[in-house]
């Protein structure tokens, strides 16, 4: 190894420049390896996510930025149109309380009852003005007691399993739901 004290200035400068270049190149290589390239899969996922946001923003009459819980809207999209079936619990047919329970388990990782009357006991009553995404809305559709439940989304809209149209999004301001509305509640 040459003695650096006796090397001329030009050689010392060239050696220093070489060391700095190698260090910068190594650092740049590490940073390049850390970043994930834009793969076809990531582009497809982003496109699907953006389409989902756009679709539900339009359905709920809100801005796309209001659609933040992608798991919720993906769940709704997957179940939309599944027919109603009393005591049904799968995509061949589902009732309102089973839909609500399945949604809570898959989206919020929370186990709640799949029985409407039991759900009333598992929730805390709130006002309509306090409703936020994921809260529950209850209805008296049989004229006697609470018999229907849905999950609140945004802008007075909620998802539920309708006995006539299956899984769908409805509006609390529709005359039928104004007439049958019982309470709003949050899960304890």
Rosetta blueprint (number, residue, H / E / L):
1 X L
2 X L
3 X L
4 X L
5 X L
6 X L
7 X L
8 X L
9 X H
10 X H
11 X H
12 X H
13 X H
14 X H
15 X H
16 X H
17 X H
18 X H
19 X H
20 X H
21 X H
22 X H
23 X H
24 X H
25 X H
26 X H
27 X H
28 X H
29 X H
30 X H
31 X H
32 X H
33 X H
34 X H
35 X L
36 X L
37 X L
38 X L
39 X L
40 X H
41 X H
42 X H
43 X H
44 X H
45 X H
46 X H
47 X H
48 X H
49 X H
50 X H
51 X H
52 X H
53 X H
54 X H
55 X H
56 X H
57 X H
58 X H
59 X H
60 X H
61 X L
62 X L
63 X L
64 X H
65 X H
66 X H
67 X L
68 X L
69 X L
70 X H
71 X H
72 X H
73 X H
74 X H
75 X H
76 X H
77 X H
78 X H
79 X H
80 X L
81 X L
82 X L
83 X L
84 X E
85 X L
86 X L
87 X L
88 X L
89 X E
90 X E
91 X L
92 X L
93 X E
94 X E
95 X L
96 X H
97 X H
98 X H
99 X H
100 X H
101 X H
102 X H
103 X H
104 X H
105 X H
106 X H
107 X H
108 X H
109 X L
110 X L
111 X L
112 X L
113 X L
114 X L
115 X L
116 X H
117 X H
118 X H
119 X H
120 X H
121 X H
122 X L
123 X E
124 X E
125 X E
126 X E
127 X L
128 X H
129 X H
130 X H
131 X L
132 X L
133 X L
134 X L
135 X L
136 X E
137 X E
138 X E
139 X E
140 X L
141 X L
142 X L
143 X L
144 X L
145 X L
146 X L
147 X L
148 X E
149 X E
150 X E
151 X E
152 X E
153 X L
154 X L
155 X L
156 X L
157 X E
158 X E
159 X E
160 X E
161 X E
162 X E
163 X L
164 X L
165 X L
166 X E
167 X E
168 X E
169 X E
170 X E
171 X E
172 X L
173 X L
174 X L
175 X H
176 X H
177 X H
178 X H
179 X H
180 X H
181 X E
182 X E
183 X E
184 X E
185 X E
186 X E
187 X E
188 X L
